Amino acid sequence: VLDGTVKSVQQDPLMGNVITIEHAQNLTSVYAGVINVSDNVKAGAQLKAGDAIAQVGNAAASEAKDGAHLHFELHENGAPVDAQPYFQKES
């Protein structure tokens, strides 16, 4: 969603693959339940907004009944925030 640095790529028993990215202004984004994580997505990697990091999948055991989707969170100073203002509209 924003330029940033990959903090971690982990496998969680309930959420599947979880990618955490740190951004400017004390923001952190979390992408969970993804599959086929890109080879360039490793801790310390620099990413630009819009870079492909993985594919949406049905990898989150805790949300399997919901079908394939992305579990996305945005945190500011460690607390969850509304992500909508950070999404840019494409023209």
N, C-alpha and C positions, 0 to 999 in steps of 0.2 A: 504494500500500500504506500510505502514511503522508502526513500533511500535509507540504507542502514547496514549494519554488520551482524552477521549470523552469530548469535550467542551460543546456541546449541541445536543439535538434531538428536532427538531421543526416541526410543520406543517405549510407549506406555501401555500397560496391559489393558486399560480401559479405553484410552483415547487413540491408540494406534501410533503412527508416526506423528511426532510433535516437533515443529520447527519454531524456534524463538528468535526474533530479530530485534536488535536494539537500534533506536533511531535518535535523532536530535531531540532536544526539548524534553528529555527524560521519558520518552515514549518507548514502549515495547509492544510488538505485535506477536501473537501466537496463532499458528496455523496447525490444526489437529485433524486427525482422521484422513490424512493424505496418503497417497501411494506414489510409487515411482519418483522418489525424491531425486532431483537433478544432481548429477555428479559434482557440480561446482558449488553445491550448498553444503558447506562444512563450517564448523566453528571458525570464526575469524574472517570468513569470506565477505567481501564488500559487494553489496547488491544495489541496484537502482530500482526505483519504483517501476513496476510493470514487468520486471524480470520473472521468467517462469522458474518456480522453485520446486513444484511437484504437480501431481494431478489430483483432482478431487476423486475420492474413492469411498468405499464403504468399509474402511479399516478400523473404525472406532467401535469396539464391542459394546460400549455403553450407549451408543446411538444407532446401532445397526437397524433397529426397527424403523428409523426415519429415512432409510435409503441413502444413496450416495449424496453427500453434501460436504461443505467445508465448515468446520467449527473454527470460528475466527474470534479472537479477543484482542482488544487494544487497551493497554494500561498506561496511565500517566503517574509517575512517581509510585509505581507499584499498585495503584488502585484502578479498577476497571472504569473506562470512560466510553461514552457514545462514539462509535467510530464513524458515523455518517458524515460529519463535517470534514473528515480527512480524505474522503473519496472524491476524486476529480472527475468531472463529467468530460467524456470524450466528445470532440466536435466532429 
